[in-house]
């Protein structure tokens, strides 16, 4: 008996709306955090995220369910470029990064994706997927308040115990709902958990007075403040190379989505279309003053839990994001989602992404008795989550990108069998 909603399926609006809101809530914390850290308008980021998602859906012929949000990989170069050359100049670097994605998409279109299968076999892909999930684990724990060394201005005003309580209640409801909710409630446990967590945060005083005042005084209709890019070759040289870093992460996300949906999206609609959609979305964001975009692991986690893979649900989430970016009070509510609420749901969602990597190993029957496989996975995992960083003329390779690059090299240079195995 079928127990999932497939990619092409459409649901009634009554079911589509809450499911779309769940995707919106899952990504909005991280998407808004990037512009807050880099001095860009959160409303513009929300708008570019919604439009970017629709552009991505068009480019992938509505065959690949993925939400597009702000990329964390670009935070450091964005800050550096803004400080050195100004925000508008930095945005030219965002546009250039998107152009690189488009160029790579056309190369993949011409040469095919077979070479990708050779340099990224299941043993590398599985390990990278694990790194994607576990690499975010520290973020979830920080947001949940369970890292005693993590501090934030919000934590200065409330007991850490309250913070942890909200995150645990949010997590508990998400877990309980995923296991025991029936019918339609069974497909929106994350949304329910976040609503309850938000209400509990208000009761315990975890939503600051400034946030509440911003919500109350916000104009009903508020047009985001767009910024046009100014061509600056230095900013482009600083920003554009990071696109090659995020390409590896993008491939990892597509493979995770393959496993979640039990399809091979690298064949249909094709990896080149996914690259193209990401690139077009990033170019659009740079043209209006938004941050670079990327596919989101949080939303892959939502699909894994709900078993709702409908691209129409995700597209509707993009439409809602566009509308909300113009509604002042609602935009403020979303922008001020309490951090412990995000920490609670992220603890579950990020873990599910990592578990998908183990699923790759199991389904492809990876033999860890072979030293080559053991070495590749070991090195990828340690580099990916151990904080390794290589800085090449201001461009950093770290985390998923560095781990993927090293994994690819090891897979190409190591023999199939060690001398003791011959």
Protein Blocks (a to p, Z undefined) as FASTA:
>chain_A
ZZbdcfklccdfklmmmmmmmmmmmmmmmmmmmmmmnopafklmmmmmmmmmmmmmmmno
opaccdddddfklmmmmmmmmmmnojklmmmmmmmmmmmmmmmmmmmmmnopmlmmmmmc
fklmmmmmmmmmmmmmmmmmmmnopafkbccfklmmpcfklmmmmmmmmmmmmmmmmmmo
gcjllmmmmmmmmmmmmmmmmmnopacfklmmmmmmpcfbacdddddddddfklmmmmmm
mmmmmmmmmmmmmmmmmmmnopafklogojklmmmmmmmmmmmmmmnopacddddfklmm
mmmmnopabfklmmmmmmmmmmmmmmmklmmmmmmgcfklmmmmmmmmmmmmmmmmmmmm
mmnopafkbmklmmmmmmmmmmmmnopacdeehiacehjlmmmmmmmmmmmmpcfbdfkl
ZZ
